[in-house]
Amino acid sequence: MPETKTTLLTAIPLAKFEAKSGSHVLSFFTWEQGQIRAIVRTARGKKKPSVPLLPLFSTYEILFTQPRQADGLYELKERETVTGRQKLNSGTPLEPWAAASVLSELLLRTTEKEDPHPYLFSMLDKALDCMESGDSPGILLTAFLVKFLEHMGYRPRWESPEANLSERKYWWFDPALGGLFTQKEIGRVVEEEERPSLRKPTRTSSEEIAIIHRFRLSKFEEIEGNEAEVATAKKWVPLLGDYVEYHLETRLKSLDFWKEIQPKRKK
């Protein structure tokens, strides 16, 4: 018999699916190889899988058996828990669990199999650590999405978050610069000829600017140790939701996972 080949990967489970004969297929996001699929088989005559299913929001070192050409599925051979995150996996409180589920769904739908993204893996690992330790799910979710868009190379554009034309305020959304900026803010970082002319700049409070600065790449690693009011950050979420929907709907085909967590907007 040919020798069975194995590979050791650092992995976070994204989702699990039922397969034939009671087996399960797990989707993992790995540091080394991006998204992969692995099968957990159920032994004959037993209802439970021969290998226990892994909690979705934990990080593991896993020794996988290389996939066969027929199905392209890896098999779990040995595993060691790197970070367990018991609170997140218990689903209590609900908000961090829901935010972590959105991040898992986003990566499941927008990354290809066997396409490595070590940067995104580090971001996911860090965001899950922060949620486990009690940091604001809203701020972490927004910060992650800003950096996700930056990594995927989406271009900035002008936004109008208010429907009332007489009170309309414009924002410059540029992931490459770290997030959301008012016209006054971008005057220091963007050349005049690159910007559409606006009637007047938007005023922002020091608290709002502090939230904006938290989205910068250099600040992302510090989120775990910082404090911020969730209410201050909430105003950015609908705007970012519009931006994500505008850019990703053609790729995701369905944005139900995002729309379900958004508050109902008044028409």
Secondary structure, 3 states (H helix, E strand, C coil): CCCCCEEEEEEEEEEEEECHHHCEEEEEEECCCEEEEEEECECCCCCCECCCCCCCCCEEEEEEECCCCCCCCEEEEEEEEEECCHHHHHCCCHHHHHHHHHHHHHHHHHCCECCCCHHHHHHHHHHHHHHHCCCCHHHHHHHHHHHHHHHHCCCCEEECCCCCHHHCCCEEEEHHHCEEECHHHHCCCCCHHHCCCCCCCCCCCHHHHHHHHHCCHHHHCCHHHCCCCHHHHHCHHHHHHHHHHHHHHHHHCCCHHHHCCCCCCCC
